Amino acid sequence: MNYLDYIKGAHLGLRRVTPQLIDKFVKVPIGILICLCGLYGVNSVIKLTPVAIPASVICMLLLFLGLLVLEKVVGTRRVSSLLSWLDIPLGFSLRWINIMFTPSFTLLPLAPSVSVGETFKIAAVFVVGYFIMLAGSVYFVWGIQKVYQVRRRPYDADSVRGDSIELSSMTSATSRRMDEEGERTRNSGNTSKPTDHSVSSSEVSEAVEDYAETSGQPSTSNPIRFGYPLSNTTSMGALGFEMEAPKPTAVISRPNNPGMTIPDRCLTGELSTNGAMQQVRETYTGEDSLVNRTAVFVQLNIDWIVYGTLGVIGLIIYLTTGYAIILHLAIVVLTFFSTRIIPPQYRRYLHPIPICGGASIFFIYLFALLRQETVYTNLHAFKTGRNYLTLFDTADYGGVKPGAGDILSSLLDVSIMALAMPMYNYRTDLKRHFFQLVIPSLVAGLASFLIYPPVAYACGIESTRALAFMARSVTLALAMPITAAVGGSSTLISVMAILSGVFGVLFGQTFLGRRWLRVREDDYVTRGISMGICSSAVASAHLLTIDPRAAALSSLSFFLYGVIMIILAAIPPLVTIVRSWVSLGPL
């Protein structure tokens, strides 16, 4: 065994991934630091006002409005250049937003104990309330669509078949048209061979129209918008072309509103790099030397290598100094990576956020034993509250060191701010459906604020926990100040806010499907608004991977819903009335 070949292979692999490492560990951190500085500045201004809205949400709205203004002033092309720079930190934050939610689950052992009976009551109110709120949001959006005379096709078998045009049928129509063109070309005496074996999107569009005419279904001039994947890989036929049925890939529907289909692996934060990795394998398969095999291994596993090395360094620092920030951060990232091992058919139910949270607790406990410390001591050090907003607050946090959870919570603010990107990309849809966004968000906010606390209290849930239910569907960045403003349980809301999002990812799409509420898959308005109101930023992150247009509406709806709740919580007489309903006095 030649160890020198391993060293050469590792060096070759590192040289090949150097641009990737520069992007991930130089450009992205610099961009995120700039974003955090902006968030810190906005938060400093907010402190001077009575406004209680988090800086991340304000910056999300400011970035969205700023892009709209710039588009009017300098034009779309220059804004696109700016977006390419913004995508470095913000695109990264969006792709990995799920990992930012894990600290809430990791800190669950620190929560005050709750009796078994009250636990079941909390679970019952949580589950039943979620489905009632989701159904109410769906029917309310449908009602507004009816008032504004928006066409809404029913979810029945015929319409499903009509919208799900099989690729083989499209191929047949395309082949017939290409046969006719080939026949005309041959008859005209043109015997030159075609130089391009690809089928243009306009030809496929015409094929879809031909199919629609023969099948009696409404035609569309843009098949890509409805999810029909195209492929440039075709085989030469006798007189035409035969399209090979490709796997779904990212496609573009409109210049201003690109639609795409992103693989399910993005739910775990994995970047869409499978094609690049496959290319790496194919490129170096012929060179079967030990050096090249080692180089390919380094390329394919560079993230594991980097964070594994970081974990070893963090373990040494923890054992010698007792400071575990690097170790804990590596644990969270590596356990989150490990969720990719879960088969796709089970990944929907074994969501990476709770799985990563539970696994992180286990490994933190194991490493705490090495220093003969308790898991509770390490979990308190995991998140101390010394994030980017309090980093320079020496008066209240003097001597307190930040933990891995504080880093992740800081990055969560950047991820919330980054939701302005899909909102801008789908600005046309947002403008078109503005009233369908505002009215349901207002009604849902009033209902949650006024109905949840007394109902939860009547079911036997303790007063402060009952108050926390009012913000259960608000994104965590907004739920915490809302709960603090009304005197609710901060521990319970930190869990419920994340669980509402995870619950929506696990069961929301099924409940919206044909067996229950029968919301069409192409009804991105209803799906986006209802999921945004009921499942906040976690659902928006999920929708971003399967329906970006719905994700844009979801982002704006959870923002409006949260802002309405913030406004209600800032009205002292109203807060006093709600607190009296759960047998509590004024604050």
C-alpha positions in Angstrom: 0.0 0.0 0.0 1.5 3.3 -1.1 0.5 6.0 1.4 2.1 8.6 -0.9 -0.7 7.9 -3.4 -3.3 8.7 -0.7 -1.5 12.0 0.1 -1.3 12.9 -3.6 -5.0 12.0 -4.1 -6.1 14.0 -1.2 -4.0 17.0 -2.4 -5.5 16.6 -5.9 -9.0 16.4 -4.5 -8.5 19.5 -2.4 -7.2 21.4 -5.4 -10.3 20.4 -7.4 -12.7 21.6 -4.6 -10.8 24.8 -3.8 -13.3 27.0 -5.6 -16.1 25.3 -3.7 -14.3 25.8 -0.4 -13.7 29.5 -1.2 -17.4 29.9 -1.9 -18.6 28.1 1.2 -16.0 29.2 3.7 -14.9 32.7 2.5 -17.6 34.3 0.3 -20.6 33.0 2.3 -19.3 34.0 5.8 -18.3 37.4 4.5 -21.8 37.9 3.1 -23.5 36.6 6.2 -21.4 39.0 8.4 -22.5 41.9 6.2 -26.1 40.8 6.6 -25.7 40.5 10.4 -24.2 44.0 10.6 -27.3 45.3 8.7 -29.6 43.4 11.0 -27.8 44.7 14.1 -28.2 48.3 12.8 -31.9 47.9 12.1 -32.3 46.3 15.6 -30.6 49.3 17.2 -33.0 51.6 15.4 -36.0 49.5 16.5 -34.9 49.8 20.1 -35.5 53.5 19.9 -39.1 53.0 18.9 -42.1 51.2 20.5 -42.1 48.7 17.7 -41.6 45.1 18.8 -41.2 43.5 15.3 -37.9 41.6 15.0 -35.1 43.0 12.9 -35.1 39.9 10.6 -38.7 40.4 9.6 -38.2 44.2 9.1 -35.1 43.5 6.9 -37.0 40.9 4.9 -39.7 43.5 4.1 -37.1 46.3 3.5 -35.1 44.1 1.1 -38.2 43.1 -0.8 -39.3 46.8 -1.1 -35.8 47.9 -2.0 -35.5 45.4 -4.8 -38.9 46.6 -6.2 -37.8 50.2 -6.1 -34.4 49.4 -7.7 -36.2 47.6 -10.5 -38.1 50.7 -11.3 -35.1 53.0 -11.0 -32.2 51.0 -12.6 -34.0 48.2 -14.5 -34.4 44.5 -14.2 -31.0 43.6 -15.7 -29.0 45.5 -13.1 -31.2 44.2 -10.3 -30.4 40.7 -11.6 -26.7 41.5 -11.2 -27.3 42.6 -7.7 -29.3 39.4 -7.0 -26.4 37.3 -8.1 -24.3 38.8 -5.3 -27.1 38.6 -2.8 -27.5 35.0 -3.6 -24.1 34.1 -2.1 -25.1 34.6 1.5 -28.9 34.6 1.2 -29.2 31.6 -1.1 -27.0 29.6 1.2 -29.1 30.6 4.2 -32.3 29.6 2.4 -30.9 26.2 1.4 -29.9 25.5 5.0 -32.7 27.2 6.8 -34.0 23.9 8.4 -30.8 23.4 10.4 -31.3 26.8 12.0 -34.5 25.6 13.7 -32.9 22.6 15.5 -31.8 24.5 18.7 -35.5 24.6 19.9 -35.6 20.8 19.9 -32.1 20.4 21.3 -33.1 22.5 24.4 -36.2 20.5 25.1 -34.7 18.7 28.2 -34.4 22.2 29.8 -38.2 22.8 29.6 -40.2 22.8 32.8 -41.9 19.5 33.5 -45.5 19.0 32.5 -47.9 16.4 33.9 -48.9 13.5 31.6 -52.5 14.6 31.6 -51.7 18.2 30.6 -49.3 16.9 27.9 -52.1 15.0 26.3 -54.3 18.1 26.5 -51.7 20.2 24.9 -51.2 17.7 22.1 -55.0 17.5 21.5 -55.5 21.2 21.3 -52.4 21.5 19.1 -53.5 18.8 16.6 -57.2 19.7 16.4 -56.5 23.4 16.4 -54.0 23.0 13.5 -56.4 21.1 11.2 -59.3 23.5 12.1 -57.1 26.5 11.3 -55.8 25.0 8.1 -59.3 24.1 6.9 -60.6 27.6 7.8 -57.7 29.3 6.0 -58.4 27.2 2.8 -62.1 27.9 2.7 -61.5 31.6 3.5 -59.1 31.9 0.6 -61.6 30.1 -1.7 -64.3 32.5 -0.5 -62.2 35.5 -1.4 -61.4 34.0 -4.8 -65.2 33.6 -5.3 -65.8 37.2 -4.3 -63.1 38.5 -6.7 -64.4 36.0 -9.4 -61.2 34.1 -9.6 -61.6 30.9 -11.6 -61.0 27.8 -9.4 -61.2 24.4 -11.0 -62.6 21.6 -8.9 -60.3 18.8 -7.8 -61.9 15.8 -9.6 -60.5 12.9 -11.5 -61.1 14.4 -15.0 -59.3 17.6 -14.2 -56.4 15.7 -12.6 -56.0 13.6 -15.7 -56.4 16.7 -17.9 -53.6 18.5 -16.1 -51.3 15.5 -15.9 -50.6 15.1 -19.6 -48.3 12.2 -19.9 -45.0 12.7 -21.6 -45.6 9.8 -23.9 -48.7 11.6 -25.3 -46.7 14.8 -25.7 -44.0 12.8 -27.4 -46.4 11.2 -29.9 -47.8 14.6 -30.8 -44.4 16.0 -31.2 -43.3 13.1 -33.3 -46.3 13.5 -35.6 -45.5 17.1 -36.1 -41.8 16.4 -36.7 -42.8 13.6 -39.2 -44.9 16.1 -41.1 -42.0 18.6 -41.1 -39.6 15.9 -42.2 -41.9 14.8 -45.0 -42.3 18.3 -46.3 -38.6 18.9 -46.1 -37.9 15.7 -48.1 -40.5 16.5 -50.7 -39.0 20.0 -51.1 -35.7 18.4 -52.1 -33.8 19.4 -49.0 -31.6 16.4 -48.0 -29.3 18.1 -45.6 -29.0 16.6 -42.2 -30.1 18.5 -39.2 -27.3 19.8 -37.1 -29.3 20.0 -33.9 -31.2 17.0 -32.5 -33.0 18.9 -29.8 -36.7 19.8 -29.8 -37.5 23.4 -29.1 -39.9 24.5 -26.4 -42.2 26.1 -29.0 -42.5 22.7 -30.7 -43.3 21.0 -27.5 -45.8 23.8 -26.8 -47.5 23.2 -30.1 -47.6 19.4 -29.4 -49.3 20.1 -26.1 -51.9 22.2 -27.9 -52.4 19.4 -30.4 -52.9 17.0 -27.6 -55.2 19.3 -25.8 -57.4 19.7 -28.9 -57.7 16.0 -29.4 -58.3 15.2 -25.7 -60.9 17.9 -25.1 -58.8 19.6 -22.4 -58.0 23.3 -22.3 -54.7 24.0 -24.0 -51.9 26.1 -22.7 -49.2 27.9 -24.5 -46.7 27.3 -21.8 -46.4 23.7 -20.8 -43.4 24.3 -18.6 -45.4 26.3 -16.2 -47.6 23.3 -15.5 -44.6 21.1 -14.7 -43.9 19.3 -18.0 -40.2 18.6 -18.1 -38.3 19.1 -21.3 -35.1 17.3 -22.4 -32.6 18.1 -25.0 -31.7 14.4 -25.2 -33.5 12.9 -28.2 -32.9 10.0 -30.6 -33.0 10.3 -34.3 -35.9 8.5 -35.9 -36.6 7.6 -39.5 -38.2 10.9 -40.4 -38.4 12.7 -37.0 -37.3 12.6 -33.4 -38.3 10.6 -30.4 -38.1 12.2 -27.0 -36.7 10.3 -24.1 -38.7 10.6 -21.0 -36.5 12.6 -18.6 -36.5 12.8 -14.9 -38.0 16.1 -13.5 -35.5 18.9 -13.5 -35.5 22.6 -12.7 -37.4 24.4 -15.4 -38.2 28.0 -16.1 -41.8 29.1 -16.6 -41.6 32.9 -17.0 -38.8 35.5 -17.0 -40.1 37.3 -13.9 -41.6 34.2 -12.1 -39.4 31.2 -12.8 -40.9 27.9 -11.6 -38.8 24.9 -10.7 -38.9 21.5 -9.3 -36.2 20.8 -6.8 -35.5 17.2 -5.5 -36.8 16.1 -2.2 -33.3 15.9 -0.8 -33.3 19.7 -0.4 -35.7 19.2 2.5 -32.6 18.3 4.5 -30.7 21.3 3.3 -28.6 19.3 0.8 -27.5 21.4 -2.1 -28.7 20.5 -5.6 -25.3 19.1 -6.5 -26.2 15.5 -7.5 -25.6 16.3 -11.2 -22.2 17.8 -10.5 -21.2 14.8 -8.3 -22.4 12.4 -10.9 -20.2 14.3 -13.4 -17.3 13.9 -11.1 -17.8 10.1 -11.0 -18.1 9.8 -14.7 -15.1 12.1 -15.4 -12.7 10.1 -13.4 -14.0 6.5 -13.7 -11.6 5.8 -16.5 -8.6 6.8 -14.4 -8.8 4.0 -11.9 -5.5 4.8 -10.1 -5.4 5.1 -6.4 -4.6 8.8 -6.6 -7.7 9.5 -8.7 -10.0 7.3 -6.5 -8.8 9.2 -3.4 -9.3 12.6 -5.2 -12.9 11.7 -6.2 -13.6 10.5 -2.6 -12.4 13.9 -1.3 -14.5 15.7 -3.8 -17.7 13.8 -2.9 -17.2 14.0 0.8 -15.6 17.3 1.4 -18.4 18.5 3.7 -18.0 15.5 6.0 -14.3 15.9 6.0 -14.4 19.6 6.9 -17.0 19.3 9.6 -15.5 16.0 10.9 -12.1 17.8 11.3 -13.9 20.7 12.9 -15.5 18.2 15.4 -12.1 16.7 16.3 -10.7 20.2 16.9 -13.7 21.1 18.9 -13.5 18.0 21.0 -9.8 18.8 21.9 -10.8 22.3 22.8 -13.7 21.1 24.9 -11.6 18.5 26.8 -8.9 21.0 27.6 -10.8 24.2 28.2 -14.5 23.1 28.7 -15.7 25.5 25.9 -17.9 23.4 23.6 -19.1 25.8 20.9 -17.1 24.3 18.1 -17.9 20.7 19.2 -21.6 21.4 19.5 -21.7 23.1 16.2 -20.0 20.2 14.5 -22.4 17.8 16.2 -25.5 19.6 14.9 -24.2 19.9 11.4 -23.0 16.3 11.1 -26.2 14.9 12.6 -28.1 17.0 10.1 -26.0 15.6 7.3 -26.8 12.2 8.6 -30.5 12.6 8.0 -29.7 12.2 4.3 -29.2 8.5 5.0 -32.9 8.2 5.7 -34.7 6.7 2.7 -36.8 9.2 0.8 -40.0 7.3 1.4 -39.5 7.7 5.2 -37.9 11.1 5.2 -41.3 12.8 4.9 -42.3 11.4 8.3 -38.9 11.5 9.9 -38.3 15.2 9.4 -34.7 16.3 9.8 -35.4 19.0 12.4 -36.6 16.7 15.3 -34.3 13.9 14.2 -31.3 16.2 14.3 -32.4 17.7 17.6 -32.8 14.3 19.3 -29.5 13.0 17.9 -27.7 16.2 19.0 -28.9 15.8 22.6 -27.6 12.2 22.5 -24.1 13.1 21.3 -23.9 16.1 23.6 -24.7 13.8 26.5 -22.0 11.3 25.4 -19.3 13.9 25.2 -20.4 15.5 28.5 -19.6 12.2 30.2 -15.9 12.6 29.1 -15.7 15.6 31.4 -18.0 14.2 34.0 -20.5 16.9 33.4 -24.3 16.7 33.2 -26.2 17.0 29.9 -28.1 20.0 31.5 -24.9 21.9 32.0 -23.9 21.4 28.4 -27.3 22.3 27.1 -27.3 25.6 29.1 -23.9 26.3 27.4 -25.4 25.3 24.0 -27.5 28.5 24.0 -26.7 31.3 26.4 -28.5 34.1 24.6 -25.3 35.8 23.6 -26.1 36.0 19.9 -25.2 38.8 17.5 -27.7 41.2 19.0 -26.3 40.9 22.5 -22.6 40.2 21.6 -21.6 43.7 22.7 -23.9 43.9 25.7 -21.3 43.6 28.4 -23.7 45.0 31.1 -26.2 42.1 31.0 -24.0 39.4 29.4 -20.6 40.1 30.9 -18.5 36.9 31.1 -21.2 34.9 29.2 -19.8 33.1 26.1 -22.0 32.4 23.0 -22.8 28.8 22.2 -23.6 26.9 19.1 -27.3 27.5 19.5 -26.6 31.3 19.5 -24.7 31.0 16.2 -27.6 29.1 14.7 -30.2 31.5 16.0 -28.2 34.4 14.5 -28.1 32.6 11.1 -31.8 32.0 11.4 -32.3 35.8 11.3 -30.4 35.9 8.0 -32.5 33.0 6.7 -35.7 34.9 7.6 -34.4 38.0 5.8 -33.5 35.9 2.8 -37.1 35.0 2.2 -37.4 38.3 0.4 -35.6 36.6 -2.5 -38.5 34.3 -3.5 -40.9 37.1 -2.7 -39.2 39.3 -5.3 -38.9 36.5 -7.8 -42.7 36.0 -7.7 -43.6 39.7 -7.2 -46.2 39.5 -10.0 -48.1 36.8 -8.2 -47.9 38.7 -4.9 -49.3 41.8 -6.5 -52.1 39.8 -8.2 -53.2 38.1 -4.9 -52.6 40.9 -2.4 -56.1 41.0 -1.0 -56.2 37.2 -0.8 -53.1 37.5 1.4 -54.2 40.4 3.7 -57.8 39.4 4.6 -57.1 35.7 5.6 -54.0 36.8 7.6 -56.1 39.5 9.5 -58.9 37.1 10.3 -56.5 34.3 11.3 -54.6 36.7 13.6 -57.7 37.9 15.3 -59.0 34.3 15.7 -55.7 33.0 17.2 -55.3 35.9 19.6 -58.9 35.8 20.9 -59.9 32.2 20.7 -56.9 30.0 21.4 -56.1 31.1 25.0 -59.6 30.7 26.5 -60.2 27.4 24.7 -56.8 26.0 25.8 -57.5 27.2 29.4 -61.0 25.6 29.3 -59.4 22.3 28.3 -57.3 22.3 31.5 -54.0 23.8 30.3 -52.1 26.1 32.7 -52.7 29.8 32.2 -49.2 30.9 30.8 -49.2 27.9 28.5 -52.7 28.7 27.3 -51.5 32.2 26.4 -48.6 30.7 24.4 -51.1 29.0 22.1 -52.1 32.3 20.5 -48.7 32.5 18.8 -48.4 28.8 18.0 -48.5 29.3 14.2 -46.3 32.4 14.1 -42.7 32.0 13.0 -40.3 31.7 15.9 -38.7 35.1 15.4 -42.1 36.7 15.9 -43.6 34.2 18.3 -41.1 34.9 21.1 -41.8 38.7 21.4 -45.6 38.1 21.1 -45.5 35.5 23.9 -43.4 37.8 26.1 -45.8 40.7 25.5 -48.7 38.8 26.8 -46.9 36.9 29.6 -47.0 33.4 28.0 -44.7 30.4 28.4 -41.6 31.1 26.3 -40.5 27.4 26.6 -43.7 26.0 25.2 -44.0 28.5 22.3 -40.4 27.8 21.2 -41.4 24.2 20.7 -44.9 24.7 19.3 -43.7 27.3 16.8 -41.3 24.8 15.3 -43.7 21.9 15.6 -46.4 23.7 13.8 -44.0 24.1 10.9 -42.9 20.5 11.0 -46.4 19.3 11.4 -47.4 21.2 8.3 -44.5 19.6 6.3 -45.4 16.1 7.5 -49.2 16.2 7.2 -50.2 19.6 5.7 -49.8 18.6 2.1 -51.8 15.3 2.7 -54.6 17.2 4.4 -54.7 19.7 1.5 -54.8 16.8 -1.0 -57.6 15.1 -2.8 -58.7 12.9 0.1 -59.5 15.8 2.4 -59.7 19.5 1.4 -59.1 18.7 -2.3 -56.9 21.7 -3.0 -55.4 21.3 -6.4 -51.7 20.9 -6.7 -51.5 23.8 -9.1 -53.5 26.1 -6.7 -50.3 27.7 -5.4 -52.3 30.6 -4.0 -54.4 28.6 -1.6 -51.6 26.2 -0.7 -49.1 29.0 -0.1 -51.3 31.3 2.0 -52.8 28.5 4.1 -49.4 26.9 4.8 -47.8 30.2 5.6 -50.5 31.1 8.1 -50.5 27.7 9.8 -46.9 26.6 9.5 -44.8 29.8 9.2 -41.2 29.8 7.9 -40.6 26.0 8.2 -43.4 25.5 5.7 -42.1 28.3 3.5 -38.7 26.5 3.4 -40.4 23.3 2.5 -42.5 24.9 -0.2 -39.4 26.5 -1.6 -38.2 23.0 -2.7 -41.5 21.9 -4.3 -43.4 25.1 -5.4 -41.5 28.4 -5.2 -44.6 30.4 -6.2 -46.4 29.0 -3.2 -43.3 29.6 -1.1 -43.4 33.3 -2.0 -47.0 33.7 -1.0 -46.3 31.6 2.1 -43.5 34.0 3.1 -45.6 37.1 2.8 -48.6 35.5 4.5 -46.7 34.4 7.6 -45.1 37.9 7.7 -48.5 39.6 7.6 -50.0 37.1 10.1 -47.1 37.7 12.5 -47.2 41.5 12.2 -51.0 41.5 12.9 -50.3 39.4 16.0 -47.5 41.8 17.1 -49.9 44.7 16.7 -52.6 43.0 18.8 -50.0 42.1 21.5 -49.0 45.8 21.6 -52.5 46.9 22.7 -52.5 46.8 26.5 -56.3 46.8 27.1 -56.7 43.9 24.7 -53.9 42.0 26.4 -55.5 42.6 29.8 -58.8 41.2 28.5 -57.3 38.1 27.1 -55.3 37.5 30.3 -58.5 37.8 32.3 -60.0 35.0 30.3 -57.2 32.7 31.6 -57.5 33.9 35.2 -54.5 36.2 35.1 -54.3 39.8 36.1 -52.9 42.7 34.0 -49.1 42.8 33.4 
